Amino acid sequence: MVKIKRIYAEPSSDDGQRILVDRLWPRGLKKDAAHLSDWLKDLAPSDELRRWFSHDPQRWPEFNRRYLQELEDPAKAPLLKDLLDRARQGTVTLVFAAKDEEKNNAVVMKTFLDDHLDPPLW
């Protein structure tokens, strides 16, 4: 199972593995307070795409399309396979720092992972 949660929200026992999916470390948060299992910054949107999007709601549809395209990069396949395997074994919570809880890279990644959980992509 894949869930998403803002990293500033209180961690809970039902989060399972908490995995940060942002390229940059969240402002004002100490690493030990994040309670992370992993930080997969190589799966985050490229710096170029992140800067272009700049959390502009008008750019959301195009950001979504471009980020899905980035996730299809064969170089990301091993990281995505590992993430899918973790989700098949238990709960994975993708954590993110964006203020907008509906239009951010974790939402796109969750959709991607949900679409590939069954049948296995790799």
N, CA and C of each residue as an Amber inpcrd file, in Angstrom:
protein
   366
   0.8300000  -1.1720000   0.0000000   0.0000000   0.0000000   0.0000000
   0.8830000   1.2470000   0.0000000   0.4740000   2.2410000  -0.7890000
   1.2250000   3.4920000  -0.8790000   0.3400000   4.6280000  -0.3940000
   0.8750000   5.4120000   0.5390000   0.1850000   6.5850000   1.0470000
   1.0940000   7.7960000   0.8550000   0.5220000   8.9700000   0.9940000
   1.3420000  10.1810000   0.9760000   1.0210000  11.0050000   2.2120000
   2.0170000  11.7950000   2.6370000   1.8430000  12.5860000   3.8490000
   2.8610000  13.7200000   3.8420000   2.4380000  14.8460000   4.3070000
   3.3520000  15.9750000   4.4260000   4.3610000  15.6730000   5.5310000
   5.6200000  15.9540000   5.2850000   6.6700000  15.5830000   6.2320000
   6.5300000  16.3210000   7.5580000   5.8740000  17.4720000   7.5580000
   5.6920000  18.2490000   8.7830000   4.5470000  17.7140000   9.6430000
   3.7400000  16.7950000   9.0960000   2.6750000  16.1600000   9.8860000
   3.3120000  15.1570000  10.8460000   2.6660000  14.9520000  11.9490000
   3.1790000  14.0340000  12.9700000   3.3050000  12.6110000  12.4120000
   4.4790000  11.9850000  12.5450000   4.6050000  10.5760000  12.1260000
   3.6920000   9.6910000  12.9670000   3.1930000   8.6220000  12.3500000
   2.3440000   7.6900000  13.0960000   2.7690000   6.2580000  12.7930000
   2.3240000   5.3500000  13.6360000   2.7160000   3.9450000  13.4920000
   2.1660000   3.3220000  12.2140000   1.0670000   3.8520000  11.6790000
   0.5140000   3.2700000  10.4560000   1.1560000   3.8490000   9.1820000
   2.1960000   4.6730000   9.3390000   2.9300000   5.1810000   8.1720000
   3.7510000   4.0880000   7.4920000   4.1140000   3.0680000   8.2250000
   5.0020000   2.0560000   7.6590000   6.3580000   2.6790000   7.3770000
   6.9100000   2.3880000   6.2080000   8.1840000   2.9930000   5.8250000
   7.9220000   4.4040000   5.3310000   8.5670000   5.3640000   5.9440000
   8.4330000   6.7730000   5.5520000   9.5980000   7.1100000   4.6280000
   9.2630000   7.4870000   3.3950000  10.2910000   7.7330000   2.3880000
  10.1320000   9.1440000   1.8320000  11.1540000   9.9590000   2.0270000
  11.1500000  11.3200000   1.5010000  11.4070000  11.2550000   0.0020000
  10.5370000  11.9300000  -0.7830000  10.6490000  11.8820000  -2.2420000
  10.9100000  13.2730000  -2.8350000  11.4720000  14.1600000  -2.0460000
  11.8570000  15.4890000  -2.5170000  13.3590000  15.5160000  -2.7740000
  13.7780000  16.3520000  -3.7000000  15.1980000  16.4920000  -4.0070000
  15.9360000  17.2800000  -2.9280000  15.2440000  18.2610000  -2.3330000
  15.8520000  19.1100000  -1.3080000  15.3420000  18.7220000   0.0720000
  16.2160000  18.8790000   1.0710000  15.7990000  18.5960000   2.4370000
  14.7970000  19.6590000   2.8810000  13.7110000  19.2750000   3.5660000
  12.6920000  20.2310000   4.0160000  13.2590000  21.2650000   5.0020000
  12.8620000  22.4880000   4.7910000  13.3370000  23.5890000   5.6350000
  12.8820000  23.4270000   7.0790000  13.8060000  23.7310000   7.9750000
  13.4830000  23.7740000   9.3950000  13.2470000  22.4360000  10.0570000
  13.5780000  21.3520000   9.3930000  13.3350000  20.0170000   9.9490000
  14.6650000  19.3090000  10.2010000  14.8380000  18.8550000  11.4250000
  16.0440000  18.0990000  11.7530000  15.8780000  16.6680000  11.2580000
  16.9660000  16.0830000  10.7990000  16.8920000  14.7430000  10.2070000
  16.3340000  13.6980000  11.1700000  16.6840000  13.7720000  12.4300000
  16.1770000  12.7630000  13.3690000  14.6850000  12.9450000  13.6570000
  14.1440000  14.1330000  13.4300000  12.7220000  14.3900000  13.6600000
  11.8490000  13.8910000  12.5080000  12.4690000  13.5730000  11.3730000
  11.7080000  13.1550000  10.1900000  11.2520000  11.7010000  10.2630000
  11.9440000  10.8850000  11.0460000  11.6000000   9.4670000  11.1900000
  11.5050000   8.7820000   9.8290000  12.5590000   8.9190000   9.0310000
  12.5550000   8.3710000   7.6740000  13.2020000   6.9930000   7.6080000
  12.6870000   6.1820000   6.7070000  13.3220000   4.9160000   6.3650000
  14.3280000   5.1370000   5.2450000  14.0490000   6.1390000   4.4090000
  14.8970000   6.3780000   3.2410000  14.6190000   7.7690000   2.6840000
  15.5480000   8.2560000   1.8900000  15.3940000   9.5240000   1.1710000
  15.7670000   9.2370000  -0.2760000  14.7850000   9.1870000  -1.1570000
  15.0080000   8.8430000  -2.5570000  15.0080000  10.1020000  -3.4300000
  16.0110000  10.9350000  -3.2270000  16.0530000  12.1890000  -3.9850000
  16.2940000  11.9570000  -5.4670000  16.8380000  10.7940000  -5.8450000
  17.0480000  10.4980000  -7.2630000  15.7390000  10.1890000  -7.9900000
  14.6560000   9.9670000  -7.2510000  13.3420000   9.7740000  -7.8640000
  12.5280000  11.0660000  -7.8910000  13.0420000  12.0860000  -7.2550000
  12.3470000  13.3770000  -7.2350000  12.4260000  14.0230000  -8.6170000
  11.5650000  14.9910000  -8.8730000  11.6540000  15.7060000 -10.1560000
  13.0280000  16.3460000 -10.3240000  13.4720000  16.4290000 -11.5550000
  14.7580000  17.0690000 -11.8350000  14.7330000  18.5090000 -11.3380000
  15.9150000  19.0610000 -11.0770000  15.9900000  20.4600000 -10.6570000
  15.3240000  21.3680000 -11.6770000  15.5550000  21.0850000 -12.9550000
  14.9590000  21.8960000 -14.0100000  13.4340000  21.8660000 -13.9380000
  12.8430000  20.6820000 -13.7950000  11.3940000  20.5630000 -13.7300000
  10.8510000  21.1880000 -12.4400000  11.5310000  20.9570000 -11.3420000
  11.1090000  21.5100000 -10.0510000  11.0780000  23.0390000 -10.1020000
  12.1200000  23.6300000 -10.6650000  12.1680000  25.0960000 -10.7700000
  11.0960000  25.6140000 -11.7280000  10.8950000  24.9280000 -12.8380000
   9.8860000  25.3470000 -13.8130000   8.4910000  25.3280000 -13.1810000
   8.1580000  24.2620000 -12.4740000   6.8420000  24.1220000 -11.8630000
   6.6140000  25.2020000 -10.8030000   7.5670000  25.3420000  -9.9010000
   7.5070000  26.3570000  -8.8530000   6.1520000  26.3760000  -8.1350000
   5.5140000  25.2330000  -8.0430000   4.2230000  25.0430000  -7.3590000
   3.1330000  25.9720000  -7.8900000   3.2030000  26.2570000  -9.1820000
   2.1900000  27.0760000  -9.8520000   1.0350000  26.1630000 -10.2680000
  -0.1480000  26.3160000  -9.6750000  -1.2780000  25.4320000  -9.9970000
  -1.6190000  25.4080000 -11.4910000  -1.3590000  26.5030000 -12.1960000
  -1.6270000  26.5510000 -13.6360000  -0.7350000  25.5760000 -14.4000000
   0.4250000  25.2750000 -13.8440000   1.3830000  24.3850000 -14.5100000
   1.2280000  22.9190000 -14.0920000   0.2920000  22.6360000 -13.1960000
   0.1350000  21.2850000 -12.6620000  -0.0450000  20.2110000 -13.7390000
  -0.9650000  20.3730000 -14.7000000  -1.1470000  19.3010000 -15.6890000
   0.1370000  18.9990000 -16.4690000   0.8600000  20.0300000 -16.8480000
   2.1030000  19.8160000 -17.5950000   3.1950000  19.2510000 -16.6900000
   3.2490000  19.7030000 -15.4340000   4.2060000  19.1320000 -14.4820000
   3.9490000  17.6430000 -14.3200000   2.6900000  17.2870000 -14.1420000
   2.2980000  15.8890000 -13.9810000   2.7990000  15.0600000 -15.1720000
   2.5410000  15.5360000 -16.3770000   2.9550000  14.8320000 -17.5920000
   4.4750000  14.6980000 -17.6630000   5.1720000  15.7950000 -17.4190000
   6.6460000  15.7740000 -17.5120000   7.2780000  14.9010000 -16.4370000
   6.7170000  14.9540000 -15.2290000   7.2920000  14.1530000 -14.1490000
   7.0520000  12.6590000 -14.3950000   5.8820000  12.2940000 -14.8790000
   5.6440000  10.8920000 -15.2390000   6.6410000  10.4380000 -16.3000000
   6.9390000  11.3130000 -17.2340000   7.9280000  11.0100000 -18.2680000
   9.3070000  10.7890000 -17.6400000   9.6710000  11.6170000 -16.6700000
  10.9510000  11.4270000 -15.9760000  10.9840000  10.0960000 -15.2370000
   9.8700000   9.7040000 -14.6400000   9.8300000   8.4320000 -13.9050000
   9.9710000   7.2260000 -14.8260000   9.6720000   7.3890000 -16.1000000
   9.8140000   6.2980000 -17.0750000  11.2670000   6.1030000 -17.5260000
  12.1610000   6.9770000 -17.1090000  13.5770000   6.8730000 -17.4750000
  14.1240000   5.5210000 -16.9850000  14.7150000   4.7190000 -17.8750000
  15.2370000   3.4030000 -17.4670000  16.2480000   3.4650000 -16.3170000
  16.9300000   4.5770000 -16.1640000  17.8960000   4.7000000 -15.0680000
  17.2030000   4.6950000 -13.7050000  15.9390000   5.0260000 -13.6750000
  15.1850000   5.0550000 -12.4110000  14.5470000   3.6980000 -12.0920000
  14.5620000   2.7880000 -13.0330000  13.8930000   1.4970000 -12.8710000
  14.3140000   0.7320000 -11.6090000  15.6030000   0.6340000 -11.2890000
  15.9640000  -0.1230000 -10.0690000  15.3890000   0.4990000  -8.7900000
  15.3960000   1.8290000  -8.6940000  14.8370000   2.4890000  -7.5140000
  13.3270000   2.2880000  -7.4370000  12.6640000   2.3920000  -8.5790000
  11.2180000   2.1910000  -8.6110000  10.8470000   0.7490000  -8.3020000
  11.6420000  -0.1890000  -8.8110000  11.3830000  -1.6050000  -8.5180000
  11.4890000  -1.8600000  -7.0210000  12.5250000  -1.3110000  -6.4060000
  12.6940000  -1.4700000  -4.9620000  11.5180000  -0.8610000  -4.1980000
  11.0880000   0.3070000  -4.6260000   9.9690000   0.9740000  -3.9730000
   8.6740000   0.1690000  -4.1400000   8.4480000  -0.3680000  -5.3320000
   7.2730000  -1.2140000  -5.5580000   7.3330000  -2.4810000  -4.7060000
   8.5070000  -3.0780000  -4.5900000   8.6560000  -4.2750000  -3.7520000
   8.3180000  -3.9560000  -2.2990000   8.7790000  -2.8160000  -1.8160000
   8.4710000  -2.4120000  -0.4380000   6.9600000  -2.2370000  -0.2590000
   6.3060000  -1.6220000  -1.2500000   4.8600000  -1.3840000  -1.1660000
   4.0840000  -2.6930000  -1.2100000   4.6020000  -3.6840000  -1.9090000
   3.9320000  -4.9870000  -1.9530000   4.0510000  -5.7150000  -0.6160000
   5.1000000  -5.4150000   0.1430000   5.3420000  -6.0920000   1.4190000
   4.6730000  -5.4030000   2.5990000   4.3200000  -4.1500000   2.4440000
   3.7180000  -3.4140000   3.5620000   3.4430000  -1.9770000   3.1660000
   3.1210000  -1.1840000   4.1400000   2.7700000   0.2100000   3.8840000
   4.0160000   1.0520000   3.6460000   3.9410000   1.8710000   2.6090000
   4.9740000   2.8510000   2.2960000   4.2920000   4.2110000   2.2590000
   4.8320000   5.1570000   2.9970000   4.3030000   6.5210000   2.9770000
   5.3340000   7.4210000   2.3290000   4.9360000   8.0070000   1.2020000
   5.7900000   8.9670000   0.5060000   5.6040000  10.3080000   1.1930000
   6.6770000  10.8450000   1.7500000   6.5680000  12.1200000   2.4500000
   7.1710000  13.2270000   1.6010000   6.5770000  14.4060000   1.7210000
   6.9460000  15.5520000   0.9000000   6.8280000  16.8230000   1.7420000
   7.4370000  17.9030000   1.2750000   7.4290000  19.1550000   2.0310000
   6.4670000  20.1980000   1.4770000   6.0010000  20.0500000   0.2630000
   5.1570000  21.0720000  -0.3790000   3.9310000  21.4080000   0.4690000
   3.5380000  22.6740000   0.4340000   2.3430000  23.1020000   1.1700000
   1.0670000  22.5770000   0.5170000   1.0680000  22.4970000  -0.8100000
  -0.1090000  22.0190000  -1.5420000  -0.1340000  20.4950000  -1.4790000
  -1.0930000  19.9510000  -0.7640000  -1.1590000  18.5030000  -0.5590000
  -1.7980000  17.7570000  -1.7200000  -2.3190000  18.4840000  -2.7040000
  -2.9650000  17.8410000  -3.8460000  -2.1740000  17.9730000  -5.1370000
  -1.2630000  18.9100000  -5.2020000  -0.4910000  19.1520000  -6.4240000
   0.9930000  19.2050000  -6.0790000   1.5780000  18.0200000  -5.9650000
   3.0020000  17.9100000  -5.6600000   3.5420000  16.6000000  -6.2370000
   4.8400000  16.4580000  -6.2300000   5.4580000  15.2880000  -6.8520000
   5.0840000  13.9660000  -6.1780000   4.7990000  13.9680000  -4.8870000
   4.4180000  12.7270000  -4.2030000   3.0780000  12.2020000  -4.7410000
   2.1770000  13.0990000  -5.0930000   0.8910000  12.7000000  -5.6690000
   1.1210000  11.9870000  -7.0010000   1.9920000  12.5550000  -7.8190000
   2.3060000  11.9520000  -9.1190000   2.9670000  10.5940000  -8.9220000
   3.9300000  10.5260000  -8.0020000   4.6280000   9.2670000  -7.7680000
   3.6890000   8.1950000  -7.2250000   2.7840000   8.5660000  -6.3360000
   1.8180000   7.5990000  -5.8100000   0.9640000   7.0400000  -6.9440000
   0.4930000   7.9040000  -7.8220000  -0.3010000   7.4540000  -8.9730000
   0.5040000   6.4840000  -9.8250000   1.7530000   6.8320000 -10.0900000
   2.6340000   5.9710000 -10.8770000   2.7770000   4.6070000 -10.2020000
   3.0680000   4.5940000  -8.9080000   3.2700000   3.3350000  -8.1840000
   1.9820000   2.5240000  -8.1260000   0.8620000   3.1720000  -7.8400000
  -0.4260000   2.4610000  -7.7920000  -0.7370000   1.8000000  -9.1350000
  -0.4080000   2.4860000 -10.2150000  -0.6570000   1.9390000 -11.5570000
   0.2350000   0.7400000 -11.8690000   1.3620000   0.6190000 -11.1640000
   2.3220000  -0.4480000 -11.4680000   2.4140000  -1.5300000 -10.3860000
   1.6160000  -1.4200000  -9.3310000   1.6870000  -2.4390000  -8.2760000
   1.2190000  -3.7980000  -8.7740000   0.1270000  -3.8520000  -9.5060000
  -0.3840000  -5.1100000 -10.0540000  -0.8130000  -4.8830000 -11.4840000
  -0.3400000  -5.6180000 -12.4160000   0.7120000  -6.6260000 -12.3050000
   2.0760000  -5.9660000 -12.1670000   3.0560000  -6.7230000 -11.6940000
   4.3850000  -6.1520000 -11.5250000   4.9230000  -5.5960000 -12.8400000
   5.5270000  -4.4140000 -12.7590000   6.1460000  -3.7780000 -13.9190000
   7.4610000  -4.4470000 -14.2540000   8.2100000  -4.8460000 -13.2040000
   9.5100000  -5.4830000 -13.4380000   9.5140000  -6.8510000 -12.8160000
